[in-house]
Amino acid sequence: MSATPKITINEIRTALERAFSPLSLEVLDDSARHAGHAGAGSGGHFRVALVSHSFAGRPPLERHRMVYQALAPLMGSAIHALNISATAPLNAQRLAP
């Protein structure tokens, strides 16, 4: 049985940039916060926050599905868990302080 390949933030960033041409993108590795729980060894825990015109007019569930689709080759092996914040530019402006 082979070890699970380690994913890098750059691989996630590249896949999301190709799929969405985001205006802003943040990718954080949260794996250390989840060490020791069941399934933690099967891949990393990541948080992504992106703003893209691709999400305009789409409900949150659809935006999340779009992100999962863009990262499909990495899901279940290199990525164990993913926390997603995906917004359109207009929505992002409303969230700003």
C-alpha positions as CSV (number, residue, x, y, z in Angstrom):
1,M,0.0,0.0,0.0
2,S,1.5,3.3,-1.0
3,A,1.5,6.5,1.0
4,T,-0.8,9.2,0.1
5,P,1.0,11.9,-2.0
6,K,1.3,15.2,-0.2
7,I,-0.5,18.1,-1.9
8,T,1.0,21.5,-2.0
9,I,-0.7,24.8,-1.8
10,N,0.7,25.6,-5.2
11,E,-1.2,22.7,-6.8
12,I,-4.5,23.8,-5.3
13,R,-3.7,27.4,-6.3
14,T,-2.9,26.4,-9.9
15,A,-6.1,24.4,-10.3
16,L,-8.3,27.2,-9.0
17,E,-6.5,29.9,-11.0
18,R,-7.0,27.8,-14.2
19,A,-10.7,27.2,-13.5
20,F,-11.8,30.6,-12.2
21,S,-9.2,33.3,-13.0
22,P,-9.9,34.7,-9.5
23,L,-9.6,38.3,-8.6
24,S,-8.3,37.1,-5.2
25,L,-7.3,33.7,-3.9
26,E,-6.1,32.5,-0.5
27,V,-5.1,28.9,0.2
28,L,-4.2,27.8,3.7
29,D,-3.1,24.4,4.9
30,D,-5.1,23.6,8.1
31,S,-3.7,20.1,8.5
32,A,-1.9,20.7,11.7
33,R,-5.1,21.7,13.4
34,H,-6.7,18.4,12.6
35,A,-3.9,16.0,13.3
36,G,-5.0,12.8,15.0
37,H,-8.6,12.6,14.0
38,A,-10.1,9.7,12.0
39,G,-9.2,10.1,8.3
40,A,-6.6,12.8,8.9
41,G,-3.8,10.7,7.4
42,S,-5.6,10.3,4.1
43,G,-4.9,13.8,2.9
44,G,-4.6,17.4,4.0
45,H,-7.1,19.9,5.4
46,F,-7.2,23.1,3.5
47,R,-9.1,26.4,3.5
48,V,-9.7,28.3,0.3
49,A,-11.1,31.8,-0.2
50,L,-11.6,33.1,-3.7
51,V,-13.4,35.9,-5.5
52,S,-14.3,35.3,-9.1
53,H,-16.7,36.5,-11.7
54,S,-17.4,32.8,-12.4
55,F,-19.6,32.8,-9.2
56,A,-21.8,35.7,-10.2
57,G,-25.5,34.9,-9.9
58,R,-24.8,31.4,-8.6
59,P,-26.0,30.1,-5.2
60,P,-23.5,29.0,-2.5
61,L,-24.1,25.3,-3.1
62,E,-23.4,25.6,-6.8
63,R,-20.2,27.7,-6.1
64,H,-18.9,24.9,-3.8
65,R,-19.7,22.3,-6.4
66,M,-17.7,24.3,-8.9
67,V,-14.7,24.4,-6.6
68,Y,-14.9,20.7,-5.8
69,Q,-15.1,20.0,-9.6
70,A,-12.0,22.0,-10.2
71,L,-10.1,20.1,-7.5
72,A,-11.7,16.7,-8.3
73,P,-8.3,15.0,-9.2
74,L,-7.0,15.9,-5.7
75,M,-10.1,15.2,-3.6
76,G,-10.2,12.0,-1.6
77,S,-6.5,11.4,-1.9
78,A,-4.4,14.6,-1.5
79,I,-7.2,16.6,0.0
80,H,-9.2,15.1,2.9
81,A,-11.2,18.2,3.9
82,L,-11.8,21.5,2.3
83,N,-13.3,24.7,3.8
84,I,-14.6,26.9,1.0
85,S,-15.4,30.6,0.7
86,A,-16.3,31.3,-2.9
87,T,-17.9,34.7,-3.8
88,A,-18.5,37.0,-6.7
89,P,-16.9,40.4,-6.7
90,L,-20.1,42.3,-5.8
91,N,-20.7,39.9,-2.9
92,A,-17.1,40.3,-1.7
93,Q,-17.5,44.1,-1.6
94,R,-20.6,43.7,0.6
95,L,-18.6,41.6,3.0
96,A,-15.7,44.0,3.3
97,P,-15.6,46.2,6.5
